[in-house]
């Protein structure tokens, strides 16, 4: 494939973001993409902040297929693609957008600035006079790359896009599985329309309810109300320090604060690797029940993860541990963990448990808040049915995560090879 060396300046225009004022945030019909919203390979559109101002430069407005990059901070150089699912989305200061010039393919350009060679260039050319890593678009314009013809660019982009499309499709499948589990929990245990002995929705068809004085409301007849601390035992994960952390392959996977997402899903990018000592009681198994006991952001039921729980996905080989920011919860009745996992991630419970946090800078969970919670406990046969469905969903989600890990590894391996012309697309 014929290639010529060109600079980034010849390939595109780089548009810096608009300097929104602090008073612009929190209201309005527009949205701003900040550095924290860039979650490679995409932009986290679900948590974009509203802004009231409208930038004069309409090039800061994003359309589907546009991509942006962080120009400063610890995550400088990270790139995110915009899916077009929201309108009136603009880029904030220290975020830039790339606009290809004639003869250059936008998707190819996206992969070019996502590749390791470009990130190395950025790290080698950061502004050393700044308090934190920083780079300007004039510096980025100097980057040089051997580039094929427009047709060759499109062929390379199509190969990489096919992998990314499959990864994105898999993520949507997992989101649908997660939504199914939440809907089932709500239908069975909030609305009390679980299937009765005849397979009919319990409460809707007149299933008997009884008033519980502890909860001060009606619950299905035959259900019990118990203090959660009487149903489980718990222990914290391993205490770690920087010297005990290793790179991937240097240590065992460690579930930690960054492994929890506000949307109740597992964040695979947040995994750490621990190379210190640990005992057998600290070892986790697939689908073990764990809870985050430490604040990651300001206490906000919409964003914070303190008190949130998850089931450890079956995606690891060998031992797994958790950090001291995570509690493992062991129940005598294993079926109960699937029910409690859904309960712990409801808005109601998170608003409740967030009150049991203390500290100065970083808040920790007062675990008695979990233990003293009085909870209605469904019948054993209903818990068993829910556990069976939930476990099947968790297994499917784990399988999809593992497939995406393989696809991501393949894409990351191909990306520099295709860009350097070492692998040619016919």
C-alpha positions in Angstrom: 0.0 0.0 0.0 1.5 3.3 -1.1 2.0 5.8 1.8 3.3 9.3 2.2 4.4 11.2 5.3 2.2 14.1 6.3 1.8 16.2 9.4 -1.4 16.3 11.4 -1.7 20.0 10.4 -2.1 18.8 6.7 -4.6 16.2 7.8 -7.0 18.1 10.0 -8.1 21.2 12.0 -7.9 20.9 15.7 -10.6 22.9 17.5 -10.1 23.7 21.2 -13.2 23.7 23.5 -15.1 26.7 24.8 -14.2 28.2 28.2 -17.6 27.8 29.9 -18.0 29.8 33.2 -18.8 28.0 36.4 -22.1 29.9 36.4 -23.0 28.3 33.0 -23.1 24.8 34.5 -26.2 23.2 36.1 -29.0 24.6 33.9 -29.9 25.1 30.3 -30.7 22.9 27.3 -27.1 22.4 26.2 -24.5 20.0 27.4 -20.7 20.2 27.8 -18.1 17.5 27.4 -15.5 17.8 30.1 -12.3 15.7 30.4 -13.9 13.4 32.9 -16.6 12.6 30.4 -14.1 11.1 28.0 -14.2 7.4 28.7 -12.3 5.7 25.9 -13.3 4.6 23.3 -16.4 6.8 23.8 -17.9 9.8 25.5 -20.0 9.2 28.6 -23.1 10.9 27.3 -25.3 9.7 30.2 -23.6 12.0 32.7 -23.0 15.1 30.7 -23.6 18.4 32.6 -26.2 20.9 31.4 -24.9 24.3 30.4 -26.8 27.5 29.7 -24.3 29.3 27.4 -24.0 28.7 23.6 -20.4 29.0 22.2 -20.1 31.4 19.2 -17.8 28.9 17.4 -20.2 26.3 16.1 -17.2 24.0 15.4 -17.3 23.2 19.2 -20.7 21.5 18.6 -20.5 17.7 18.3 -22.2 15.6 15.7 -22.4 11.8 15.5 -19.0 10.3 14.6 -17.0 13.3 16.0 -14.3 12.5 18.4 -12.5 14.5 21.1 -9.3 14.4 23.1 -8.2 15.5 26.6 -5.5 18.2 26.3 -4.4 18.4 30.0 -4.3 16.4 33.3 -3.4 12.9 34.3 -5.4 11.4 31.5 -4.0 13.7 28.7 -4.3 12.1 25.3 -7.4 10.0 26.0 -9.8 10.0 23.0 -13.6 9.5 23.0 -16.1 9.0 20.1 -19.5 10.8 20.2 -22.4 8.5 19.5 -24.9 11.3 18.6 -27.4 10.2 21.2 -27.8 13.8 22.6 -28.3 17.1 20.9 -26.6 20.5 21.6 -23.4 18.9 22.9 -20.4 21.2 23.0 -16.8 20.7 24.1 -15.4 22.4 27.2 -12.0 24.0 27.5 -9.0 21.7 27.5 -10.9 19.3 25.3 -10.3 19.4 21.6 -12.1 18.2 18.5 -10.5 17.0 15.2 -12.0 18.0 11.8 -10.5 16.1 8.8 -9.5 18.1 5.7 -10.3 17.0 2.2 -8.6 13.7 1.3 -8.6 12.4 4.8 -11.1 10.0 6.4 -12.6 10.9 9.8 -12.7 7.3 11.1 -9.0 6.8 10.0 -8.1 10.0 11.8 -9.9 8.8 14.9 -7.8 5.6 15.0 -4.6 7.6 14.2 -4.9 9.8 17.3 -6.0 6.8 19.3 -2.8 4.8 18.6 0.1 4.4 21.0 2.6 6.3 18.8 0.5 9.5 19.0 0.1 9.2 22.7 3.9 8.8 23.0 4.3 12.0 20.9 2.0 13.8 23.3 3.8 12.6 26.5 7.1 13.6 24.9 5.9 17.1 24.1 3.9 18.2 27.1 4.4 21.7 28.4 6.9 21.3 31.2 6.2 24.8 32.6 2.6 23.8 33.6 1.7 22.4 37.0 0.1 19.4 35.2 0.6 17.7 31.8 -0.6 20.1 29.1 -0.4 20.2 25.3 -1.6 22.8 22.8 -3.0 22.1 19.3 0.0 23.9 17.6 2.3 21.3 19.1 0.0 18.4 18.1 0.0 19.7 14.5 3.7 18.8 14.3 3.0 15.1 14.6 4.0 13.2 11.4 2.5 9.9 10.1 2.9 7.8 7.0 -0.6 7.8 5.5 -2.2 5.8 2.6 -4.5 7.2 0.0 -8.1 8.0 1.0 -9.2 4.6 -0.3 -6.5 2.9 1.8 -7.5 5.0 4.9 -11.1 3.8 4.5 -10.1 0.2 4.3 -8.0 0.4 7.5 -10.8 2.2 9.3 -13.3 -0.4 8.2 -11.4 -3.3 9.7 -10.9 -1.5 13.0 -14.5 -0.1 13.0 -15.9 -3.7 12.5 -14.2 -4.7 15.7 -15.4 -1.6 17.6 -18.9 -2.1 16.3 -18.9 -5.7 17.6 -17.6 -4.5 21.0 -20.3 -1.8 21.2 -23.0 -4.3 20.2 -21.8 -6.6 23.0 -21.9 -3.8 25.5 -25.5 -3.1 24.5 -26.4 -6.7 25.0 -25.0 -6.6 28.5 -27.0 -3.4 29.2 -30.1 -5.2 28.0 -29.4 -8.2 30.3 -28.8 -5.8 33.2 -32.1 -4.0 32.4 -33.9 -7.4 32.3 -32.6 -8.3 35.8 -33.6 -4.9 37.2 -37.0 -5.1 35.7 -37.6 -8.6 37.1 -36.5 -7.4 40.6 -38.9 -4.5 40.5 -41.7 -6.6 39.2 -41.3 -9.4 41.8 -40.0 -7.6 44.9 -41.1 -4.0 44.6 -44.5 -4.4 43.0 -44.9 -7.9 44.5 -46.2 -9.3 41.3 -44.0 -12.5 41.4 -45.7 -15.6 40.0 -48.0 -17.3 42.5 -48.4 -21.1 42.6 -50.6 -20.8 39.5 -48.1 -18.6 37.6 -50.2 -15.5 38.0 -48.9 -12.1 39.2 -49.3 -12.3 43.0 -50.5 -8.9 44.1 -52.4 -8.0 41.0 -54.5 -11.1 41.3 -55.3 -10.6 45.0 -52.5 -12.5 46.7 -52.8 -12.0 50.4 -50.8 -9.2 52.0 -50.1 -8.6 55.7 -49.2 -5.4 57.6 -45.7 -5.4 59.1 -45.3 -3.1 62.1 -41.5 -2.9 61.7 -41.6 -1.7 58.1 -44.9 0.0 58.6 -46.3 -1.3 55.3 -47.9 -4.4 53.8 -45.8 -7.2 52.5 -46.8 -10.6 51.0 -48.1 -13.1 53.5 -45.4 -15.6 54.6 -42.5 -13.2 54.1 -40.3 -12.5 57.1 -38.6 -9.3 58.2 -35.1 -9.7 59.4 -32.0 -7.6 60.4 -29.5 -8.1 57.6 -26.6 -8.4 60.0 -28.1 -11.6 61.3 -27.9 -13.2 57.9 -24.3 -12.7 56.8 -20.7 -12.5 57.8 -18.3 -10.0 56.2 -14.6 -9.2 55.8 -12.6 -6.5 54.1 -10.1 -7.1 51.4 -6.3 -6.8 51.5 -4.6 -3.5 52.5 -2.3 -2.4 49.7 0.3 0.2 49.1 1.9 1.4 45.9 4.9 -1.1 46.1 2.4 -4.0 46.3 0.7 -3.0 43.0 1.9 -4.5 39.7 1.1 -4.3 36.0 -1.2 -6.8 34.3 0.4 -10.3 34.7 2.4 -9.1 37.7 0.1 -10.1 40.5 -3.5 -11.3 41.0 -6.5 -9.2 39.9 -7.8 -7.0 42.7 -11.4 -5.7 42.8 -11.2 -2.1 44.1 -13.0 1.2 44.2 -12.5 1.8 40.5 -14.1 -1.6 39.8 -17.5 -0.2 40.8 -19.6 2.0 38.4 -22.4 4.4 39.5 -24.7 2.6 37.1 -24.3 -0.6 39.1 -22.2 -2.4 36.5 -18.6 -3.8 36.8 -16.0 -1.4 35.4 -13.4 -3.7 33.8 -11.0 -0.8 33.2 -10.7 -0.2 37.0 -9.0 -3.5 37.8 -5.7 -3.4 39.7 -3.1 -6.1 40.2 -1.8 -7.0 43.7 1.5 -8.7 44.2 1.6 -8.7 48.0 0.7 -11.5 50.5 -2.8 -12.6 51.1 -4.6 -15.4 53.0 -7.2 -17.9 51.7 -10.0 -16.0 53.3 -9.3 -13.0 51.0 -9.6 -15.1 47.8 -12.7 -14.4 45.8 -14.6 -16.7 43.5 -16.8 -15.9 40.5 -20.1 -14.4 41.5 -19.0 -13.7 45.1 -21.0 -10.8 46.6 -19.0 -7.6 47.3 -19.8 -4.1 48.4 -17.9 -0.8 48.1 -17.3 0.7 51.6 -15.5 3.9 50.6 -16.4 7.2 48.9 -15.0 7.8 45.4 -16.7 11.1 44.7 -18.7 13.6 46.7 -21.8 11.9 48.2 -24.4 12.0 45.5 -26.9 9.2 45.0 -26.6 9.7 41.2 -22.8 9.4 41.0 -21.3 8.0 44.2 -20.5 4.3 44.6 -20.4 4.0 48.4 -22.6 1.1 49.6 -23.1 -0.2 46.0 -22.6 -3.9 45.5 -21.9 -6.3 42.6 -21.3 -10.0 41.9 -17.7 -10.7 40.9 -17.8 -11.5 37.1 -16.4 -14.9 35.9 -13.7 -13.4 33.7 -10.5 -14.2 35.6 -8.1 -17.1 35.7 -6.7 -18.1 39.0 -7.1 -16.2 42.3 -8.9 -12.9 42.7 -8.7 -10.6 45.7 -10.3 -7.3 46.7 -8.9 -4.2 48.3 -9.7 -3.0 51.8 -12.2 -0.6 50.2 -14.4 -3.6 49.5 -16.3 -5.9 51.8 -17.1 -9.4 50.8 -20.5 -10.6 52.1 -21.0 -14.3 52.9 -24.5 -15.5 53.3 -25.7 -18.9 54.7 -28.4 -18.8 52.0 -26.5 -18.3 48.7 -29.7 -17.5 46.9 -30.2 -14.4 49.0 -27.2 -12.6 47.5 -28.9 -12.2 44.1 -31.9 -10.5 45.9 -29.7 -8.3 48.1 -27.5 -7.3 45.3 -30.4 -5.8 43.5 -31.7 -4.2 46.7 -28.3 -2.6 47.5 -28.3 -0.9 44.1 -31.8 0.7 44.3 -32.0 4.4 44.6 -34.0 4.0 47.8 -31.3 1.9 49.5 -28.4 4.1 48.2 -30.1 7.2 49.6 -30.4 5.3 53.0 -26.9 3.9 53.1 -25.2 7.2 52.1 -26.2 8.6 55.5 -23.9 6.0 57.1 -20.7 7.5 55.9 -18.2 9.5 57.9 -14.7 10.9 57.7 -12.9 14.1 56.7 -11.7 14.1 53.1 -12.6 10.6 52.0 -15.7 9.1 53.6 -15.9 5.5 54.8 -19.1 3.4 55.3 -20.2 2.8 58.8 -21.1 -0.9 58.3 -23.6 -1.0 61.0 -25.9 0.8 58.6 -25.8 -2.3 56.4 -26.1 -4.7 59.3 -29.0 -3.0 61.1 -31.1 -2.6 58.0 -34.5 -4.3 58.5 -35.5 -6.1 55.3 -38.4 -8.2 54.1 -37.1 -11.6 53.1 -39.0 -13.5 50.3 -39.9 -17.2 50.6 -37.1 -19.7 49.9 -38.7 -21.0 46.7 -39.0 -17.5 45.3 -35.4 -16.7 46.2 -34.3 -19.9 44.4 -36.2 -19.0 41.3 -34.8 -15.5 41.2 -31.3 -16.7 41.9 -31.5 -19.2 39.0 -32.5 -16.5 36.5 -30.0 -14.0 37.9 -27.1 -16.5 37.8 -27.9 -17.3 34.2 -27.8 -13.5 33.4 -24.6 -13.0 35.2 -23.0 -15.9 33.3 -24.1 -14.4 30.0 -22.7 -11.0 31.0 -19.4 -12.6 32.0 -19.1 -14.4 28.7 -19.7 -11.2 26.8 -17.1 -9.3 28.9 -14.5 -12.0 28.1 -15.4 -11.8 24.4 -14.9 -8.1 24.4 -11.6 -8.4 26.1 -10.4 -10.6 23.3 -11.8 -8.3 20.6 -10.2 -5.3 22.3 -6.8 -7.0 22.5 -7.1 -7.9 18.8 -8.0 -4.3 17.8 -5.2 -2.8 20.0 -2.7 -5.2 18.3 -3.9 -4.5 14.8 -4.1 -0.7 15.3 -0.3 0.1 15.2 0.4 -2.6 12.6 -2.2 -1.2 10.2 -1.1 2.4 10.8 2.6 1.6 10.2 1.8 -0.4 7.1 3.1 -3.7 8.6 -0.3 -5.2 8.0 -2.0 -4.4 4.6 -5.7 -4.6 3.9 -6.5 -5.9 0.5 
